[in-house]
Structures are given as C-alpha cells and as structure tokens.
C-alpha cells in the first residue's frame, strides 16, 4: 500500500520560495518582524528601495535625519526624504515660529522649494541652515514712527546748552559786563524808555538795543555804528538763560532765512526778555 505523508501546515511546496514581505523605510510604522530575515541569515539590500510618495512614516516613507540650525538654535529632525523644500519650510515653521515666506533655507546653496530632499541629495546627518526673523523680531526692529520721533526729540533735549557751546563760551567767559543793567528775576517788565545797554555782541564788543516803536524799528548800536532794522525784517527771536546767571539771558535776532544770520546779544536782563520778543515779533505789550 502506498504511504502518503502530508506536508506540515504552512510549508512551501517544492520549488516554491517563501513570499518576501514588504520592507518599511525609516524603521517607523509596521510590524517589528516585517521584512526580518531568518536568524543568522543576512538579506541583501535591494539596489533601489521602493518608496511610497504618500502618507506618513507609518505608510512606509523613507526618513532622513537632519539638523536644522536657526538663530543659534539646533533642532534634530526626522523628515521624509521625498518631501519637498516647501514642505520642509512648513516643518521649520512649526519648530521655530518663522513663517515660510520669511525663511532663507540653505543646503549646498539656497534650498529649492519644488524639489524633494532626495533630488537634491540630502543624506542622514545633513545640516540645514535657516536665516530669517520672526514677525515679532521685525516689529521690534521697525520702531513705530511716533516712537522714533520721540527719540529724536529726547536726543535734541540732551544737546549741550547754548551757553556751553564754544562760540558763546568765548564771550561769556569774559564775565558779566561792569555796566550791565540790573536784573529782576521772576518779573516781566515793559521795555524801558532808554536803550538797553551794557551788553556784549558775539565779537565781545559792547552793544545797546534801542526800540523805536514810532518808526517800527530796532536799532542795534555798537561803538563803530548803528544798524536800523525794520521790526518786520527780523524773522525770529530766541533766548536762553545763562547757566549760573539765570537772571540774564543770551538772545539772538534772526536777520535772514537761516540760523547763520543770528545776531547774538549777551547779558540781557531777564525781566525784559518777553517784552523784547513780543515787540519785535508784533505782539505789543500794554502794561
């Protein structure tokens, strides 16, 4: 009688090779035993692994390890080798908060957004350099216009007082003239009926001011001559207390379009300063 032996369950028929299970790239997703060769036997790597272009790592996509460097920060990232540069920018956005449009990503030059990491030959351990600033950083640098104007104004306020500037110092260092008119601090007085005298001009010479109201003129007199100026020709009048002698001012009459035309007078008694300005600029004083 013929003896029939049945093959063990699951054994392959003669001439039949066991079916090879699909290999998952990147070591993520799938069963740990999937694609594992029998113990003690090495399975040769296929010359060109089959890679899926959809899904995630669990779907069999090959991952590559990257080091992203931005603003002295370093991020170790596993990313799909078949993702594009644009997708990598989105990943960088999630790590750094840096919007893709504000990223400059470098790998052997500027990273092309339309190509995959595989196409530009990114390998494990590759360094990806990122340059760019977050929106908050940009806003912090671009100071609002109003704040900038306030800074300029504050800087102007820090400027050296006029009386400390070299051109004025050389006159003020001569000291108070012996025949200067007395001052009354904290009081405003109308212009006296006599010329204001006992003052210096920018050359250190004596000068007097005579206000000819009936002729609408200011006469500036020195030892050499007297200039008769129509009030309307004087563009502006500025003054500043003399440091250490605040009961006297230094004063300038603007005779032309720029500050270069200022005619400086020193040691003007403080009680007459407002009356001089108002009279010259057309605001008559009635006391």
Secondary structure as UniProt FT lines:
FT   TURN            9..10
FT   TURN            14..15
FT   HELIX           25..27
FT   TURN            32..35
FT   TURN            39..40
FT   HELIX           57..59
FT   STRAND          63..70
FT   TURN            71..72
FT   STRAND          73..80
FT   TURN            81..82
FT   HELIX           85..96
FT   HELIX           100..102
FT   STRAND          104..106
FT   TURN            117..121
FT   TURN            124..125
FT   STRAND          126..131
FT   HELIX           135..141
FT   HELIX           145..157
FT   HELIX           162..164
FT   HELIX           166..172
FT   TURN            173..174
FT   TURN            178..179
FT   TURN            185..186
FT   STRAND          196..201
FT   TURN            202..203
FT   STRAND          206..212
FT   HELIX           213..215
FT   STRAND          217..221
FT   STRAND          226..230
FT   HELIX           231..233
FT   STRAND          236..242
FT   TURN            243..244
FT   STRAND          245..254
FT   HELIX           259..261
FT   STRAND          262..269
FT   HELIX           270..272
FT   HELIX           273..280
FT   TURN            281..282
//
